[in-house]
Amino acid sequence: MRDIPTITTSRLVLRAHRVDDYDSFYTLWADPEVVRYIGGTPSTAEATWQRLMHRAGMWHHMGFGFLAIEERATGRFIGEAGFHEVRRDMTPSLIGTLETGWVLLPEFHGKGYAREAVTAMITWAETHHPDMEMTAIIAPENAASLTLAERLGFREETRTDYHGEVVVLRRKMSEI
C-alpha cells in the first residue's frame, strides 16, 4: 500500500480519512447544500460508507486521492479535497488526469479553507505527479467553485453534457 500523506498548512491538517470520520463524513455528504452542485441528491448512509472506503482505495491503487480536511484549531473534520480518477463516460475524457475536487461543510464556506486546502494539494501533486494534468468539472451555476478554480489557475476548456447536466471543464495550465 502506498503512503497517504499528511499535509499541514497554517490553519488546516489534510490527512487520510479514518473510520471514525464516518459520522462527520455522513453529515457532509447528506447535506443538501453540499451536494446541490454535486449530483443534487444527498448521500445515504450506505453510499457514504462506500465513498469513505473508496478514499483509501484510490490512494492504494493510483498513488493519489482525497484527504480529509481538519481545522487545526479545533481538530474538527470540515471537509475534503484532493484528486481522483473516476473514469467518467464523457467527452473530452478526463482519464489519466488528476481530477481535482473539494467540498466543505457549509459553516466553513467563505473562510478561505478550500483555497488553502486545494493549494496544498496542488503543491503536493506538482512534486509527486508532475507529468499529470489537473482537471476539474464544475456545475456552471456554482459561482463560488468557479471563482476558486480560476484563482487556482484552472481555465475553462469547454462545456459538455455529463449525466444530463452541463458542466464546466477546467484544466490547470502549466506554468512556464
C-alpha positions in Angstrom: 0.0 0.0 0.0 1.2 3.5 -0.8 1.7 6.0 1.9 -1.1 8.6 2.3 0.5 11.9 3.1 -0.4 14.3 5.9 -0.1 17.9 4.8 -0.2 20.8 7.4 -1.0 24.4 6.5 -1.3 27.4 8.7 -4.9 26.6 9.6 -5.5 23.0 8.4 -4.4 19.4 8.6 -5.0 17.4 5.4 -4.8 13.7 6.4 -6.0 10.2 5.5 -9.7 9.6 6.1 -10.4 7.4 9.2 -13.3 5.2 10.0 -14.1 7.4 13.0 -14.7 10.3 10.4 -17.8 8.5 9.3 -20.4 10.5 11.3 -18.9 13.8 10.1 -18.4 12.5 6.6 -22.1 11.4 6.5 -23.1 14.9 7.8 -21.1 16.4 4.9 -22.4 14.3 2.1 -26.0 14.1 3.4 -26.3 17.9 3.4 -28.5 19.2 0.5 -26.5 22.4 0.3 -23.2 20.5 -0.1 -24.5 18.2 -2.9 -26.6 20.9 -4.6 -23.9 21.1 -7.5 -22.5 17.6 -7.0 -25.3 15.4 -8.3 -28.0 17.1 -6.3 -29.0 14.2 -4.1 -28.0 13.9 -0.5 -26.0 10.7 0.1 -27.5 7.7 2.0 -25.7 6.2 5.0 -24.7 3.2 2.8 -23.4 5.3 -0.1 -21.5 7.5 2.3 -19.8 4.4 3.8 -18.8 3.2 0.3 -17.5 6.7 -0.5 -15.4 6.7 2.7 -13.9 3.2 1.9 -13.2 4.4 -1.7 -10.9 7.1 -0.4 -8.2 4.7 0.8 -8.6 2.5 -2.3 -7.8 5.4 -4.6 -4.5 6.1 -2.8 -3.7 2.4 -2.8 -4.2 1.9 -6.5 -3.5 5.3 -8.0 -1.0 6.9 -5.7 -3.3 10.0 -5.2 -6.6 10.6 -3.7 -8.7 12.8 -1.4 -7.6 13.9 2.0 -9.8 14.7 5.0 -9.6 18.4 6.0 -9.3 19.1 9.7 -9.3 22.5 11.3 -6.1 22.8 13.2 -7.5 25.0 16.0 -10.4 22.6 16.8 -9.4 19.2 15.3 -12.8 19.2 13.7 -13.4 17.4 10.4 -14.6 20.2 8.0 -14.5 18.6 4.5 -12.2 17.0 2.0 -10.1 17.9 -1.0 -7.9 16.1 -3.5 -7.8 14.1 -6.7 -9.4 11.1 -8.2 -9.8 9.3 -11.4 -13.5 8.4 -11.9 -13.3 7.1 -15.5 -16.3 9.2 -16.3 -18.1 8.5 -19.6 -17.7 12.0 -21.1 -16.1 13.9 -23.8 -13.5 15.2 -23.5 -12.1 12.4 -21.4 -10.6 13.1 -18.0 -9.0 9.7 -17.8 -5.3 9.9 -17.0 -5.6 13.3 -15.3 -5.8 14.4 -11.7 -9.4 15.3 -11.4 -9.4 17.9 -8.7 -12.2 18.4 -6.2 -13.1 20.0 -2.9 -16.1 20.1 -0.5 -16.6 21.7 2.9 -19.3 21.7 5.5 -21.4 24.9 4.8 -20.4 26.6 8.1 -16.8 26.7 6.8 -17.6 28.3 3.4 -16.2 31.7 2.8 -13.2 31.4 5.2 -10.6 30.6 2.6 -10.2 27.0 3.8 -11.0 25.4 0.4 -8.3 27.6 -1.3 -5.8 26.8 1.4 -6.5 23.0 1.2 -6.5 22.8 -2.6 -3.4 24.9 -2.9 -1.6 22.5 -0.6 -2.9 19.5 -2.7 -1.8 21.1 -5.9 1.7 21.7 -4.4 1.9 18.1 -3.3 0.8 16.9 -6.8 3.3 19.1 -8.6 6.0 17.3 -6.7 4.6 13.7 -6.8 2.8 13.7 -10.2 4.5 16.4 -12.2 3.6 14.9 -15.5 -0.1 14.6 -14.9 -2.5 17.3 -16.0 -5.0 18.6 -13.4 -8.7 18.9 -14.3 -12.0 19.8 -12.6 -15.6 19.6 -13.5 -17.9 22.2 -12.0 -21.5 23.0 -12.5 -21.9 26.3 -14.4 -24.2 27.6 -11.6 -21.6 27.0 -8.9 -20.1 30.5 -8.9 -18.0 30.1 -5.7 -16.2 27.0 -7.1 -15.7 28.6 -10.5 -14.1 31.6 -8.8 -11.9 29.4 -6.7 -10.8 27.3 -9.7 -9.9 30.4 -11.6 -7.8 31.7 -8.6 -6.1 28.3 -8.5 -5.1 28.6 -12.2 -7.8 26.5 -13.8 -9.2 27.8 -17.1 -12.4 26.8 -18.9 -11.7 24.4 -21.7 -15.2 23.5 -22.8 -18.8 22.9 -21.7 -20.2 19.4 -22.1 -23.0 17.2 -21.1 -22.5 14.7 -18.3 -25.5 12.7 -17.0 -27.8 15.3 -18.4 -26.2 18.2 -16.7 -24.0 20.8 -18.4 -20.7 21.1 -16.5 -17.6 23.3 -17.0 -14.3 21.6 -17.6 -11.2 23.3 -16.4 -7.6 22.4 -16.8 -4.7 23.8 -14.8 -2.5 25.5 -17.3 1.2 24.6 -16.9 3.3 27.4 -15.6 6.4 28.2 -17.5 
